[in-house]
């Protein structure tokens, strides 16, 4: 319930900014705030929400739309993950890097601002010695400017 409230609060705040989007990936406990994902180049910021005091992992991702169709956008981008809380106990703030490949699909033609996002993202720690393959599935709401 607290995640839904957070998404709603972010959505109301961002609606004033125009063409931003908010996404929630419930299986990964991640909230994202993006610029207009319908443009050729866009920016995505991700915040891990499963713990507040243990980790504030944040990922910043510049994205590029590879293919833009009426019902789906395919995109890719590089991500840099950092954690501001690591500085408290003298650990490096930089955690690692990721490569995001995904799609934002508009499943309902009568609600074009509601989208389903699916992503595959290989992730590597900053030393490139370990990593994993992450997958994301979530809902996105793309705000649009009033006409």
N, C-alpha and C positions, 0 to 999 in steps of 0.2 A: 504494500500500500504506500509506503514512504517513497518508493521509486516512481510510482504513478504520480504522486503529488509533486515530486521534483520535476518530472517531465512536464507536467501541466504548468508549473511555475516558470520554468524556462521558456516554454512555448508562449506564454502570455508576455513575458519580457521581450522575447525576440520578435514578436509580431510587429513591434514598433520600428524595427530596423529594416523591414521590407522583405527582400528575397533571401532570407536565411532558412535553414532547416534544422530540425531537432530529430534525433534518432535515438531509439532505445533498443539495445540488444539484451533481452532478458536472460538468455542462457549464459552470457558472459558478464553480466552486471556492468555494462558500459553505457554511458550517455555520451552522445556526440552532438556538437554544434558545428554546422557547416555554413559556408557561404552558398551562393546559388549553384547547386549541383547540375543545373541545366546548361551552364556555360562551358566553354572548352576547358578552362582552367578554374579550379576551385580549391578551397582550403577546408580541412576538417580537423577539429580538435576533439580529442576523446579523453574522458575521465572515468577511471575505474571507481565503481560505487559500492563494492561489496564490503569495504571496510574504510572507515574514516581515519582512524588513528594509526592503523598498522601500515597502510600504504596509500599514497595518493598518486599512483602511476598515471601519468598524463602522456598522451601521444599526439604529436603534431604531424599532420600529413598534408602536403600539397598534392593535389590529384589532377589527373588529366583524363578527360573523356575521350576514349578511343573511338567509340561509336555512339551516336545519338540518334535514336529512332523515336517515333511518337509514343510508344509504350514502354521503352526500356533504354537506359543508358548503361553502357559498359565502360568501366574506368579502371585506371591503375594509378599507383602513386607510392612514394617512399614515405616511411614513417620514422620518427625519432621519438623514443620513449624515455622519459625521465621521471624522477620522483623527488620532489622538493623536500620530503621528510628525511631523505638519506643524509642530507647535510647536518642534521641534528647530531647524529652519532658518527660523524666524520667518514661517511661512505661517499663514493662518487655519485653525483646526482644523475648522470647519464646511465641508463640501464641497458639500452640496446636499440636495434634497428629492425624495421620490418618492410616488406614489400606487399602492398595491398592490390589485389585484383578482384573486382566485384561487379555487381549489377544492381541498379535501382530500377525496380519494375513497378509500373502503374497498373495494378490489376483491375481496378474499377474505373471505367471510363467516366462515370458520373461523379467521381471524386478524384480528379487528377492530382490533387496535392498530397494524397495519401499514397505511400509507396512501401514496397517490401524490399529490403536490402539483404543481399547475400554476398559474402566476401570470403576469400581464402587469403591468408596472410602468413607467409613464412616469417618467423621471428628469430633473430639471433641476439645473444647477449653482446655487449660492447666489445668483448675480446674475440668474438667469432668462434669460440670453442664449443659452445652449446647453443641449442635452439630448439624450436618446435614449430609445428604447423598449426596455426590458429584458424578457426572458421567462425564466422559471424552470421547470424540470422536475426533480423529485427525489423521494426516498423519505423518509417520515416514520415514526418510531416513537413512538407515544403511550403513555407509561407510565401505569399505573392503580394505584390503591391496592389493597392486598390485602384480601380480604374475610374 
